[in-house]
Amino acid sequence: MDWIRLSKSGKDLTGLKGRLIEVTEEELKKHNKKDDCWICIRGFVYNVTSYMEFHPGGEDELMRAAGSDGTDLFDQVHRWVNYESMLKECLVGRMAVKPAIPKGKLWHL
């Protein structure tokens, strides 16, 4: 079965039954194995586990970004690829935004 057929099959490729979640850095790091692989690209998190066998560069290339932000790696290799369309059925959610500490405002304990 090719990737397009699988992605249009209605199968739950996120593992979340259609729910979108806010993903923390800690949660993303947990999904770093071939049988449970999430990757962040430009702030969006995708469960690419089902895509592993279809990736032209092979599993090893995807595993380089497993459980982390793979934006830089992705841009080095295939900036031109429309990943949003290709992986839309794998979208887990967005990365959680960390609160910023304003410059000059350091907290002392």
Rosetta blueprint (number, residue, H / E / L):
1 M L
2 D L
3 W H
4 I H
5 R H
6 L H
7 S H
8 K L
9 S L
10 G L
11 K L
12 D L
13 L L
14 T L
15 G L
16 L L
17 K L
18 G L
19 R L
20 L L
21 I E
22 E E
23 V E
24 T L
25 E H
26 E H
27 E H
28 L H
29 K H
30 K H
31 H L
32 N E
33 K E
34 K L
35 D L
36 D E
37 C E
38 W E
39 I E
40 C E
41 I E
42 R L
43 G L
44 F E
45 V E
46 Y E
47 N E
48 V L
49 T L
50 S L
51 Y L
52 M H
53 E H
54 F H
55 H L
56 P L
57 G L
58 G L
59 E H
60 D H
61 E H
62 L H
63 M H
64 R L
65 A L
66 A L
67 G L
68 S E
69 D E
70 G L
71 T H
72 D H
73 L H
74 F H
75 D H
76 Q H
77 V H
78 H H
79 R L
80 W L
81 V L
82 N L
83 Y H
84 E H
85 S H
86 M H
87 L L
88 K H
89 E H
90 C H
91 L E
92 V E
93 G E
94 R E
95 M E
96 A L
97 V L
98 K L
99 P L
100 A L
101 I L
102 P L
103 K L
104 G L
105 K L
106 L L
107 W L
108 H L
109 L L
